[in-house]
Amino acid sequence: MEDACLDSDALIEAYQAGISRFSGLHTTCISLYEFLRGLAYLKKDVGEYKTHLESHLNVLGLDNQGIVQASKIFGDLKRNGSLVQDPDLLIAGICIANSLPLVTGNAKHFERFGKYGLALRPLSEFMETVEREGSNGSSPQNSNKKYSGGRR
């Protein structure tokens, strides 16, 4: 499977499909936070979920390149009177800085970042690819643990 970055909704879907089936996947620290906060609300063991996820995908932090990308986009959008929520702006900046497409079911939230270099991959197509390629031979850990933290 090609390298890609999972938005929070894609992270939920990948987790429920058995995250250990995947390779070459990333998520941002912001999407990971969005995933975990729902679990915290439900009084789940957030640390256990976080450790499990980090063992199967690369969590991209907000580094200097991501900050610069997000700041440039913010400035341009603000000058044009079109603002977006900071989490989406930061996720886009991180993906652009790392040259990774964003897998999301919320394309409307991210379409405006295409002109800045963000490539989008629809969640439905991503999950179809996962099903077509099948398991990579490893069994999903904690497959009986379903995510029930809600969506943003």
Residue, then its C-alpha position, 0 to 999 in steps of 0.5 A: m500500500e502506498d504511503a498516505c496520511l490518515d485524517s481522524d475519520a480514516l484513522i477510525e475506519a483503519y482501526q476498525a478494519g484492523i490497523s495491523r493489516f496496513s503498512g506505509l501509513h501515517t497520521t498527524c498528531i492532531s488526528l491522533y488527538e481527535f481519535l483519542r479524545g473521543l475515547a477519553y470521553l468514554k473513559k477508555d484506556v487512552g494510553e493503551y489505544k495510543t500505544h497500539l496505534e503508534s506500533h502500526l503507523n507513523v505519527l507526524g508531529l507539527d514541525n517547523q515545515g508544517i508550521v510554515q506551510a500552515s502559516k502561509i495558507f492561513g495568511d492567503l486564506k485570511r487575505n481572501g476572507s476565507l478561514v478554516q478551522d485550525p485543526d484542518l489547517l494544521i493537518a493540511g500543513i503537515c501533509i503538504a510538508n511531508s508530501l503525503p496525500l491525505v485520506t479523508g471522508n471529509a473532502k469538503h473540509f480539505e478541498r481548498f488546500g489542493k491549490y497549496g499542494l495537498a493531494l486528497r484520497p477519498l476514504s471510500e477508495f482507500m478502504e476498497t483498496v484495503e479490501r482488494e489487497g487483503s491482509n498482509g498476513s498479520s492478524p489485527q491486535n485487539s480486533n475485539k476492541k471497537y472504536s466508539g469515541g465518535r466523530r468530529 
